[in-house]
């Protein structure tokens, strides 16, 4: 989206060459990914502390709105694993009404991010942070699903350490029937794709285990025994309870949901671009995601975002555009309207096993090895984000990971900046017009080379270098060809140095100043105080100017 451009969803673009064959490919991909999304939507709804129906309606309503209003041609939207720990915590603390309000607030934040063209800013979230919290979320989902997968039926604590202790304390109560259902589901989900991709493995597992449990009469909890089934028909309309106190209490959670939704949806859109050689509109995508999250809770839904696995599956099954996402939502709608009563027979252990596989595939375990063999600072950032996400919560993991990443980045930039006294003998330029070698340096002229960005973390290096120069020269030349950036702190340090030298009667010359530092010095008035005739294009011009000044003063 370019400045001044209108609100243009991706569905209104790119129809050139779209024909009948493309439509049928979208139709087939939409049906397939709709069947794939069915158990995931139900499972994520339950795992998030909501109901199976709420997970399904999220996939239907949000999935439709994201495909119609988003900025990616291939995005499949719905509930995802990334939201599970956050949403479950909100439901536990504030109930579903609190979750609905927080999701709507997150939707408004996402819309504002898109309108303010902040889509490109999310690329500045470092990969180690993303990999760390993604793997942490995978561990959270995996651990939380063990309760139903083992048939324990516990009321699980919120944090992982307590969950692990609770599971360990009740291992004697494990239901072998639930374990058998879990094992059968895992076997089908992992083996079936080797036989065929025409029917999603998760659907096969759901049908097979539901029939097995009913045929053998096993005492295994199902959607029907826990939730009473999934109501057929359309959901009702309701507006969540709102007050200033609730808005204040939920704004932090809403910001977390918005940030997570933005990151995952744009990652999904980027993956889709890589698979199809297309380009998404990041700001339009944020607006579409925001509208979806603003509207869906009004119909009993939960937070939604772009689903990477479902989007990739849609593309692999031949999707050509947003029609596939629309068909995916329609398929889920038809299932709810026609086959909802059958959902009551689905074992909860089956859904937990499917989510366990999702968690295992979601984790970025290979990144641990890659970053271990790379910069150890990046590995430390990832481990911190991972550990804090698992032990505390997602906000702590992402927040501390980002702070560490920023501090380490500043440190790396500071290490790149050097201010050194320069002589013909010490000049690293060996030849050409840029080198001091062979050039005459008039007596009383001292040269410094500033290398790297002159910003707050490196500003003190200028003062240290000037103190170490010894004596009081008549002219100081700063070679600034290698200074790409100067911030307010760097400018302040440079101003102090120039003012001190000018009070001592020392003239200051600058060579080859780049555009950004020149703009900063000009707007601050420092360029005028130095004198525009003291800005030189090259070292030869600076030495000639120095000789001119010395001659005039002698």
GUKEDO-140146 format. One record per residue (C-alpha): residue in one letter; z, y, x. Coordinates in Angstrom, 1 decimal, decimal comma. Layout:
N
A Z Y X;
...
END
This chain:
554
X 0,0 0,0 0,0;
X -1,1 3,2 1,6;
X 0,6 6,6 1,0;
X -0,4 8,0 -2,4;
X -1,9 4,7 -3,6;
X -1,2 3,6 -7,1;
X 0,9 0,6 -8,2;
X -1,7 -2,2 -7,9;
X -0,6 -5,8 -8,2;
X -2,5 -8,3 -6,1;
X -3,8 -10,0 -9,3;
X -6,0 -7,0 -9,9;
X -7,7 -7,4 -6,5;
X -9,9 -10,0 -4,8;
X -11,8 -11,4 -7,8;
X -15,2 -11,0 -6,0;
X -16,7 -14,5 -5,7;
X -14,0 -16,1 -7,9;
X -15,7 -18,6 -10,1;
X -15,2 -21,6 -12,3;
X -14,5 -24,0 -9,4;
X -11,8 -21,7 -8,1;
X -10,2 -21,6 -11,5;
X -10,0 -25,4 -11,8;
X -8,6 -25,5 -8,2;
X -5,9 -23,0 -9,3;
X -5,3 -25,1 -12,4;
X -4,8 -28,3 -10,5;
X -2,5 -26,6 -7,8;
X -0,5 -24,9 -10,6;
X 0,2 -28,2 -12,4;
X 1,2 -29,9 -9,2;
X 3,5 -27,2 -8,0;
X 4,9 -26,9 -11,5;
X 5,9 -30,5 -11,5;
X 7,3 -30,1 -7,9;
X 9,3 -27,1 -9,0;
X 10,9 -28,8 -12,0;
X 13,7 -30,8 -10,2;
X 14,2 -27,9 -7,7;
X 14,7 -25,3 -10,4;
X 17,2 -27,5 -12,2;
X 19,0 -28,4 -8,9;
X 19,2 -24,9 -7,6;
X 20,4 -23,7 -11,0;
X 23,3 -26,2 -10,9;
X 24,0 -25,6 -7,1;
X 24,2 -21,8 -7,8;
X 27,0 -22,3 -10,3;
X 24,7 -21,8 -13,3;
X 23,2 -24,3 -15,7;
X 20,0 -26,4 -15,4;
X 18,4 -24,4 -18,1;
X 19,1 -21,1 -16,3;
X 17,4 -22,5 -13,2;
X 14,4 -23,5 -15,2;
X 14,0 -20,2 -17,0;
X 14,3 -18,4 -13,7;
X 11,4 -20,4 -12,4;
X 9,4 -19,7 -15,6;
X 10,1 -16,0 -16,0;
X 10,4 -14,9 -12,4;
X 7,6 -17,2 -11,3;
X 5,3 -15,6 -13,9;
X 6,3 -12,0 -13,1;
X 6,0 -12,5 -9,3;
X 2,5 -14,0 -9,6;
X 1,4 -11,2 -12,0;
X 3,0 -8,2 -10,3;
X 3,5 -9,2 -6,7;
X 1,6 -8,3 -3,5;
X 0,6 -11,8 -2,4;
X -2,3 -13,9 -3,9;
X -0,5 -17,2 -3,4;
X 3,2 -16,5 -3,9;
X 5,2 -19,0 -6,0;
X 8,5 -17,5 -7,1;
X 11,7 -19,0 -8,4;
X 15,2 -19,9 -7,4;
X 15,6 -21,0 -3,8;
X 18,1 -22,5 -1,5;
X 18,7 -19,3 0,4;
X 20,5 -17,8 -2,7;
X 22,7 -20,8 -3,4;
X 25,9 -19,9 -1,4;
X 25,7 -16,2 -2,4;
X 25,1 -16,9 -6,1;
X 27,7 -19,7 -6,3;
X 30,3 -17,3 -4,8;
X 29,5 -14,6 -7,3;
X 29,7 -17,0 -10,3;
X 33,1 -18,3 -9,0;
X 34,5 -14,7 -8,7;
X 32,8 -12,8 -11,6;
X 31,2 -15,4 -13,8;
X 27,6 -15,6 -14,9;
X 27,8 -12,0 -16,4;
X 28,7 -10,7 -12,9;
X 25,8 -12,7 -11,4;
X 23,4 -11,3 -13,9;
X 24,5 -7,7 -13,3;
X 24,3 -8,2 -9,5;
X 20,8 -9,7 -9,7;
X 19,6 -6,8 -11,8;
X 21,1 -4,3 -9,3;
X 19,3 -6,2 -6,6;
X 16,1 -5,9 -8,5;
X 16,4 -2,2 -8,6;
X 17,1 -2,1 -4,9;
X 14,0 -4,2 -4,2;
X 11,9 -1,9 -6,3;
X 13,2 1,1 -4,4;
X 12,5 -0,6 -1,1;
X 8,9 -1,1 -2,2;
X 8,5 2,4 -3,5;
X 9,9 3,8 -0,3;
X 7,4 1,6 1,7;
X 10,2 -0,3 3,5;
X 8,3 -3,6 3,5;
X 7,2 -3,2 7,1;
X 10,8 -2,6 8,2;
X 11,8 -6,2 7,5;
X 9,8 -7,3 10,4;
X 12,5 -5,9 12,6;
X 14,9 -8,6 11,5;
X 15,0 -10,7 14,8;
X 13,9 -14,3 14,5;
X 17,1 -15,7 16,0;
X 19,0 -14,0 13,2;
X 16,7 -15,5 10,6;
X 16,8 -18,9 12,2;
X 20,5 -18,8 12,4;
X 21,3 -17,9 8,9;
X 18,6 -20,2 7,5;
X 20,1 -23,1 9,3;
X 23,5 -22,1 8,2;
X 22,4 -22,0 4,6;
X 20,9 -25,5 5,1;
X 24,3 -26,8 6,2;
X 26,0 -25,1 3,2;
X 23,5 -26,7 0,8;
X 23,8 -30,1 2,5;
X 27,6 -30,2 2,4;
X 27,9 -28,9 -1,1;
X 25,5 -31,6 -2,4;
X 27,6 -34,5 -0,9;
X 30,1 -34,1 -3,8;
X 27,6 -35,3 -6,4;
X 25,6 -37,5 -4,0;
X 28,8 -39,6 -3,5;
X 29,8 -39,4 -7,1;
X 33,2 -37,8 -6,4;
X 33,1 -35,2 -9,1;
X 35,4 -32,8 -7,2;
X 35,9 -29,1 -7,8;
X 34,6 -27,9 -4,5;
X 36,2 -25,1 -2,5;
X 34,0 -22,1 -1,6;
X 33,9 -22,4 2,2;
X 32,5 -25,3 4,4;
X 35,7 -26,2 6,4;
X 37,7 -26,6 3,1;
X 34,8 -28,6 1,6;
X 34,6 -31,0 4,5;
X 38,4 -31,6 4,3;
X 38,2 -32,1 0,5;
X 35,3 -34,6 0,9;
X 37,2 -36,5 3,7;
X 40,3 -36,7 1,6;
X 38,5 -38,4 -1,3;
X 36,2 -40,8 0,5;
X 38,0 -43,8 -1,1;
X 36,8 -42,5 -4,5;
X 33,1 -42,7 -3,6;
X 31,0 -44,3 -6,4;
X 28,7 -47,0 -5,1;
X 26,4 -46,4 -8,1;
X 26,0 -42,7 -7,3;
X 25,4 -43,6 -3,6;
X 22,7 -46,1 -4,7;
X 21,0 -43,5 -6,8;
X 21,2 -41,1 -3,9;
X 19,8 -43,7 -1,5;
X 17,0 -44,6 -3,9;
X 16,1 -40,9 -4,3;
X 16,0 -40,2 -0,6;
X 13,8 -43,3 0,0;
X 11,3 -42,2 -2,6;
X 11,2 -38,5 -1,5;
X 10,7 -39,5 2,1;
X 8,3 -42,4 1,7;
X 6,2 -41,5 -1,4;
X 4,2 -38,7 0,3;
X 2,9 -41,3 2,8;
X 1,3 -43,1 -0,1;
X -0,1 -40,2 -2,1;
X 0,3 -36,4 -2,7;
X -1,2 -36,4 -6,2;
X 2,2 -36,8 -7,9;
X 5,2 -35,0 -6,3;
X 7,7 -37,4 -4,9;
X 10,6 -35,5 -6,5;
X 9,2 -36,1 -10,0;
X 8,7 -39,8 -9,1;
X 12,4 -40,0 -8,0;
X 13,6 -38,3 -11,1;
X 11,8 -40,6 -13,4;
X 12,6 -43,8 -11,5;
X 16,3 -43,1 -11,1;
X 16,7 -41,9 -14,7;
X 15,1 -45,1 -16,0;
X 17,2 -47,2 -13,6;
X 20,5 -45,6 -14,6;
X 19,8 -46,0 -18,3;
X 18,5 -49,6 -18,0;
X 21,5 -50,8 -15,9;
X 24,0 -48,7 -17,8;
X 25,5 -47,3 -14,7;
X 28,5 -44,9 -14,9;
X 26,7 -42,0 -13,2;
X 27,0 -38,4 -14,2;
X 23,8 -36,9 -15,7;
X 22,7 -33,5 -16,9;
X 23,6 -34,7 -20,4;
X 27,2 -35,8 -19,6;
X 27,9 -32,7 -17,6;
X 25,9 -29,9 -19,4;
X 24,9 -31,5 -22,7;
X 21,3 -31,4 -21,8;
X 18,7 -28,6 -21,7;
X 18,2 -26,7 -24,9;
X 14,6 -26,7 -26,2;
X 13,1 -23,5 -27,3;
X 13,1 -20,0 -26,0;
X 16,2 -18,4 -24,4;
X 18,2 -15,7 -26,1;
X 18,3 -12,1 -24,9;
X 21,5 -10,6 -23,6;
X 22,5 -7,6 -21,5;
X 25,4 -8,2 -19,0;
X 28,7 -6,4 -19,3;
X 28,5 -3,2 -17,3;
X 31,2 -0,8 -16,1;
X 31,6 1,5 -13,1;
X 34,2 -0,8 -11,6;
X 31,9 -3,8 -11,9;
X 29,1 -1,8 -10,3;
X 31,3 -0,9 -7,4;
X 32,5 -4,4 -7,0;
X 29,1 -6,0 -7,1;
X 27,0 -3,5 -5,0;
X 27,7 -5,3 -1,8;
X 26,6 -8,6 -3,3;
X 23,5 -7,0 -4,9;
X 22,5 -5,6 -1,5;
X 22,8 -9,1 0,0;
X 20,7 -10,6 -2,8;
X 18,1 -7,9 -2,3;
X 18,0 -8,3 1,5;
X 17,7 -12,1 1,2;
X 15,1 -11,9 -1,5;
X 13,1 -9,4 0,5;
X 13,2 -11,4 3,7;
X 12,4 -14,8 2,2;
X 9,6 -13,4 -0,1;
X 7,9 -11,6 2,8;
X 8,3 -14,6 5,1;
X 6,7 -16,8 2,4;
X 3,9 -14,3 2,0;
X 3,3 -14,2 5,7;
X 3,2 -18,0 5,8;
X 0,6 -17,9 3,0;
X -1,4 -15,4 5,0;
X -1,5 -17,6 8,0;
X -2,6 -20,6 5,9;
X -5,4 -18,7 4,1;
X -6,4 -15,9 6,5;
X -5,5 -13,3 3,9;
X -3,2 -10,3 4,0;
X -0,4 -9,5 1,5;
X 0,8 -6,1 0,5;
X 4,5 -6,1 1,5;
X 5,5 -3,1 -0,5;
X 3,8 -4,3 -3,6;
X 5,5 -7,7 -3,1;
X 8,9 -6,0 -3,0;
X 8,2 -4,2 -6,2;
X 7,0 -7,4 -7,9;
X 10,1 -9,2 -6,7;
X 12,3 -6,4 -7,9;
X 10,8 -6,4 -11,4;
X 11,3 -10,1 -11,6;
X 14,9 -9,9 -10,6;
X 15,5 -7,0 -13,0;
X 14,0 -8,8 -16,0;
X 15,0 -12,4 -15,5;
X 18,8 -12,1 -16,0;
X 18,1 -10,5 -19,4;
X 17,0 -14,0 -20,5;
X 19,7 -16,0 -18,8;
X 18,1 -16,4 -15,4;
X 19,4 -16,1 -11,9;
X 18,1 -14,5 -8,7;
X 14,6 -15,4 -7,6;
X 12,3 -14,9 -4,6;
X 9,2 -16,3 -3,0;
X 9,6 -20,0 -2,3;
X 8,0 -20,9 1,0;
X 7,7 -24,7 0,4;
X 6,3 -24,3 -3,1;
X 3,9 -21,6 -2,0;
X 2,7 -23,8 0,9;
X 2,4 -26,8 -1,5;
X 0,3 -24,7 -3,9;
X -2,1 -23,7 -1,1;
X -2,3 -27,3 0,2;
X -3,3 -28,4 -3,3;
X -6,2 -26,0 -3,4;
X -4,9 -22,7 -4,9;
X -7,3 -19,8 -4,7;
X -5,2 -17,0 -6,2;
X -2,4 -15,9 -8,5;
X -3,6 -18,0 -11,4;
X -2,0 -21,0 -9,7;
X 1,4 -19,3 -9,9;
X 0,9 -18,4 -13,5;
X -0,1 -22,0 -14,4;
X 3,0 -23,2 -12,5;
X 5,2 -21,1 -14,8;
X 3,3 -22,3 -17,9;
X 3,7 -25,9 -17,0;
X 7,5 -25,4 -16,7;
X 7,5 -23,6 -20,0;
X 5,7 -26,5 -21,7;
X 8,2 -29,0 -20,2;
X 11,1 -27,0 -21,6;
X 9,6 -26,6 -25,0;
X 8,4 -30,2 -25,4;
X 10,3 -32,5 -23,1;
X 13,7 -30,7 -22,7;
X 15,7 -33,5 -24,5;
X 14,6 -36,0 -21,8;
X 16,2 -34,0 -19,1;
X 19,6 -35,1 -20,2;
X 19,1 -38,5 -18,6;
X 18,5 -37,1 -15,1;
X 21,3 -38,2 -12,7;
X 23,1 -35,4 -10,9;
X 23,0 -37,6 -7,8;
X 19,2 -37,5 -7,9;
X 19,1 -33,7 -7,9;
X 21,7 -33,6 -5,1;
X 19,6 -36,0 -3,0;
X 16,5 -33,8 -3,6;
X 18,4 -30,7 -2,4;
X 19,7 -32,6 0,6;
X 16,1 -33,2 1,6;
X 15,4 -29,5 1,0;
X 18,3 -28,6 3,2;
X 17,2 -30,9 6,0;
X 13,7 -29,5 5,9;
X 15,0 -25,9 5,6;
X 17,1 -26,1 8,8;
X 15,5 -24,6 11,9;
X 16,9 -27,3 14,3;
X 14,0 -27,1 16,6;
X 14,8 -23,4 17,2;
X 18,1 -24,4 18,8;
X 16,3 -26,3 21,5;
X 13,6 -23,6 21,9;
X 16,0 -20,8 22,3;
X 18,3 -22,8 24,6;
X 15,5 -23,0 27,0;
X 14,6 -19,3 26,5;
X 16,8 -16,2 26,8;
X 20,4 -17,3 26,4;
X 21,2 -14,0 24,7;
X 18,8 -14,9 21,9;
X 20,5 -18,3 21,7;
X 23,9 -16,6 21,4;
X 22,6 -14,4 18,5;
X 21,3 -17,4 16,7;
X 24,5 -19,4 17,2;
X 26,6 -16,5 16,0;
X 24,6 -16,0 12,9;
X 24,7 -19,8 12,2;
X 28,4 -20,3 12,8;
X 29,5 -17,2 10,8;
X 27,2 -18,1 7,9;
X 28,7 -21,6 7,8;
X 32,4 -20,8 8,4;
X 32,6 -17,4 6,6;
X 29,6 -16,3 4,5;
X 26,0 -15,2 4,7;
X 26,9 -11,5 4,9;
X 29,1 -12,0 8,0;
X 26,5 -14,2 9,6;
X 23,6 -11,8 9,1;
X 25,6 -8,7 9,8;
X 27,2 -9,8 13,1;
X 23,9 -11,4 14,1;
X 22,0 -8,1 13,6;
X 24,7 -6,1 15,4;
X 24,5 -8,5 18,4;
X 20,7 -8,4 18,4;
X 20,7 -4,6 18,3;
X 23,3 -4,3 21,1;
X 21,4 -6,8 23,3;
X 18,1 -5,0 22,6;
X 19,7 -1,7 23,7;
X 21,1 -3,3 26,8;
X 17,6 -4,7 27,7;
X 16,0 -1,3 27,1;
X 18,7 0,4 29,2;
X 18,0 -2,0 32,1;
X 14,4 -0,9 32,0;
X 15,2 2,7 32,6;
X 15,6 3,9 36,2;
X 16,0 7,4 37,7;
X 15,3 7,2 41,5;
X 15,0 9,6 44,4;
X 11,4 9,5 45,6;
X 10,1 9,8 49,1;
X 6,7 8,9 50,6;
X 8,4 6,0 52,3;
X 10,1 4,7 49,1;
X 7,2 5,3 46,7;
X 6,1 1,9 45,3;
X 2,6 3,3 44,5;
X 0,7 2,1 47,5;
X -2,6 4,0 47,2;
X -4,6 6,4 45,0;
X -3,8 9,8 43,6;
X -0,5 8,7 42,1;
X 1,0 7,7 45,4;
X 3,1 10,0 47,6;
X 2,0 8,2 50,7;
X 0,1 10,6 53,1;
X 1,0 13,6 51,0;
X 2,8 16,7 52,5;
X 6,2 17,3 50,8;
X 7,3 21,0 51,5;
X 10,8 21,5 52,8;
X 13,3 22,1 50,0;
X 11,4 20,0 47,5;
X 13,1 16,9 46,1;
X 11,3 14,4 43,8;
X 12,6 12,0 41,2;
X 10,8 9,3 39,3;
X 12,1 8,5 35,8;
X 10,9 5,1 34,7;
X 11,5 3,8 31,1;
X 12,7 5,4 27,9;
X 15,2 8,2 28,3;
X 17,6 7,5 25,4;
X 21,3 7,5 24,8;
X 22,1 4,2 26,6;
X 20,3 5,4 29,8;
X 21,1 9,2 29,7;
X 24,0 8,9 32,2;
X 21,5 7,5 34,8;
X 20,0 10,9 35,2;
X 23,3 12,5 36,1;
X 24,2 9,7 38,5;
X 20,8 10,0 40,3;
X 21,1 13,8 40,6;
X 24,6 13,6 42,1;
X 23,4 11,1 44,6;
X 20,5 13,2 45,9;
X 22,7 15,2 48,4;
X 22,3 18,9 49,3;
X 20,9 21,6 47,1;
X 17,1 21,7 47,0;
X 15,0 24,7 46,0;
X 12,7 22,7 43,8;
X 13,1 19,5 41,9;
X 10,1 17,6 40,7;
X 10,5 15,0 37,9;
X 7,7 12,5 37,7;
X 7,7 11,4 34,0;
X 4,4 9,5 33,6;
X 6,4 6,3 32,9;
X 8,7 7,8 30,2;
X 7,3 6,8 26,8;
X 10,2 8,1 24,7;
X 13,1 10,6 24,8;
X 15,8 10,7 22,1;
X 18,4 13,3 21,3;
X 20,9 11,9 23,8;
X 18,2 11,8 26,6;
X 17,2 15,3 25,7;
X 20,8 16,5 25,8;
X 21,3 15,0 29,2;
X 18,1 16,4 30,5;
X 18,9 19,9 29,1;
X 22,3 19,9 30,9;
X 20,7 18,9 34,2;
X 18,0 21,6 33,9;
X 20,5 24,3 32,9;
X 22,8 23,4 35,9;
X 19,9 23,4 38,3;
X 18,6 26,7 37,0;
X 22,1 28,3 37,3;
X 22,0 27,2 40,9;
X 18,6 28,8 41,4;
X 16,7 25,5 41,5;
X 13,3 25,5 40,0;
X 12,3 22,4 37,9;
X 8,8 20,9 37,7;
X 7,6 18,0 35,6;
X 4,5 15,9 36,0;
X 2,4 13,8 33,6;
X 4,8 14,2 30,6;
X 3,8 11,9 27,7;
X 3,2 13,1 24,2;
X 6,6 12,1 22,5;
X 8,9 13,5 25,2;
X 6,7 16,7 25,4;
X 7,0 17,1 21,6;
X 10,8 16,7 21,8;
X 11,2 19,2 24,6;
X 8,8 21,7 22,9;
X 10,6 21,6 19,5;
X 14,1 21,9 21,2;
X 12,9 25,0 23,2;
X 13,5 23,2 26,5;
X 9,8 23,4 27,4;
X 9,9 27,2 27,2;
X 13,1 27,4 29,2;
X 11,5 25,3 32,0;
X 8,3 27,3 31,7;
X 5,0 25,8 30,5;
X 3,4 26,6 33,9;
X 5,9 24,2 35,4;
X 4,5 21,3 33,5;
X 1,9 19,7 35,8;
X -0,7 17,1 35,1;
X -0,4 15,2 38,4;
X 1,7 15,0 41,5;
X -0,9 16,8 43,5;
X -0,8 19,7 41,1;
X 3,0 19,7 41,2;
X 3,1 19,8 45,0;
X 0,6 22,7 44,9;
X 2,8 24,5 42,4;
X 5,9 23,9 44,5;
X 4,2 25,3 47,5;
X 3,1 28,4 45,5;
X 6,7 29,0 44,4;
X 8,1 28,6 47,9;
X 5,5 31,0 49,3;
X 6,2 33,6 46,6;
X 9,9 33,4 47,2;
X 9,8 33,6 51,0;
END
